[in-house]
């Protein structure tokens, strides 16, 4: 019977831990209600403009929204377990909307966005657990003080823009700022 097949599919969706909808030409985030147990969601390489419809994914630990058209970090308040967020290659101008996972986030990729000034990076100070940070390709990276600024404001980094952070460089940056 068809209704049993539908129930079986729903159970499988409910128990799914990882979903990849990369390269699907998605314009928006939708139809994820059955996937309540997700810990990893890949929505990279689409046409998504707005972060939405994720509030029921409270178990989510990894979210990849890279290579989209997102202009604002928003609607992530329910994702308190998030530890890995990629928003690489979007159109983001402000670091905001990430307070819910400020204590759990360890990996953040905001490279190739529209963060043009060092001051725009200041909100990263609130993230005490970030160990891997990618900001490469933003205008702020061209500032001669960029690396020292970030190392002094984001303590505990192990990698910045795919390069190992040496403790002596971090210490010198903290002294400078």
C-alpha positions, 0 to 999 in steps of 0.5 A: 500500500502507498500509505505505508511506503510514505510512512517508511520514507517519513521515518527515514527522513526523520532519522536522517543525520546528513542532507546534501542539497548542493548544486540544486539551483535552490532559490530558497531554503524550504521543505526540510520539516521532515529532517528534524534530526539533522546534524549536517546540512549542505546547501552550498552552490545554490541561489539562496538569498535569505537564511530561513526555515531552519529553526526546527533543526535544533540538532544541527552542528554543521551548516554549509551555505557557501556559494550562494547570494546571502546578504545577511546572517539571520534566522539562526537563533535556534541552532545553539549546537552549531560548531561549523558554519560556512558562508564562504562566497556570499554577499555578507557585509555585517557579522551579526545574527550568530549569538545563539552559537557564540559558545559552540562555534569552532569553525567559521568561513566568511571568506569572499564576502563584502567585509571591507573594513577591520571594524566589521570584524570586531564582532568575532571577539565574542566567539571564544571557541573559534579555532579555524577562521577563514576571512580571505578574499574580503576587502579587510584582508588587504589592510596591512594590520589585518592579521594582527587585528584578527589574532588580537581579537579572536583568541585561541585561533589555530588556523587563520585563512588556511594558515597555521597561527603560531603562538608567538605571532598571536602574542605579538598581535595581542601586545600590539592591540 
